[in-house]
Amino acid sequence: MRPSEMLKDSCSLEWQAATNHVFCQELTLGSLSLDKMRIYLAQDYTFIDNFVRLAASAIHHAPTLADRLPLAAFLGIIAGPENTYFQRSFDSLNVSKEEQETPSLLAPTAGFQALMLKAAQSGSYANMVAVLTVAEWVYLSWTQNTDRIDSPLPFYFQEWINLHEGEYFESVVEHLRTQLDRAYDAADGAEKATIADYFKQAVTLEKQFFDACYDI
Ligand SMILES: Cc1ncc(CN)c(N)n1
């Protein structure tokens, strides 16, 4: 079994909870309340900032140019179309400049930022790709698990789905999983336990990140 599959199976309850979350179901059905979407987007924009920093660190630590390039290309999507998506959504949903730039961080957002920073500062490529893999694989999985409707969705729902499905995004997740598989295989026992810990913490935080939009 691939190490990435084994890591996923080792926290399957948390994985199921994150990838079948009611937030994702409501988003794809178009029934998600706009207040929840506003909260989510403002929190997630601060997540993206730290994700970019962690991805940059992983690019630096990747073993070869061939390992580095797919993540570098993916960062271009985040810096380009994904960033524009946030700006257009903030405008359309009337999210204030203050909420866009300095929202009060909810606990899972702060927890995720701390985990990403810790992974980057650990200097271990394996720890970094464990967190990055979870972040993108959980999103690919929820787009695959959710139901769809025939009528068109507002762009701030539809484009969020589009950014996390399809052939290109599947190739990003496959690249990250392959990087994680190799780094895990090369790790010793203690390092493997640390990688598994990062993986599980990230999955748990993904679920809590969605939960937090309902707690306000
Ligand atoms: C919290 C979180 N996790 C993952 C993703 C996927 N890009 C995201 N935007 N936000």
The ligand as a MOL file (V3000), in Angstrom:
LIG
                    3D

  0  0  0     0  0            999 V3000
M  V30 BEGIN CTAB
M  V30 COUNTS 10 10 0 0 0
M  V30 BEGIN ATOM
M  V30 1 C -8.0550 25.2540 5.0650 0
M  V30 2 C -7.7780 24.9510 3.6370 0
M  V30 3 N -7.2860 23.7270 3.2910 0
M  V30 4 C -7.0280 23.4610 1.9820 0
M  V30 5 C -7.2530 24.3570 1.0180 0
M  V30 6 C -6.9970 23.9460 -0.4260 0
M  V30 7 N -6.4020 24.7970 -1.2500 0
M  V30 8 C -7.7390 25.5890 1.3880 0
M  V30 9 N -7.9840 26.5720 0.4880 0
M  V30 10 N -8.0150 25.8880 2.6990 0
M  V30 END ATOM
M  V30 BEGIN BOND
M  V30 1 1 1 2
M  V30 2 1 2 3
M  V30 3 2 2 10
M  V30 4 2 3 4
M  V30 5 1 4 5
M  V30 6 1 5 6
M  V30 7 2 5 8
M  V30 8 1 6 7
M  V30 9 1 8 9
M  V30 10 1 8 10
M  V30 END BOND
M  V30 END CTAB
M  END
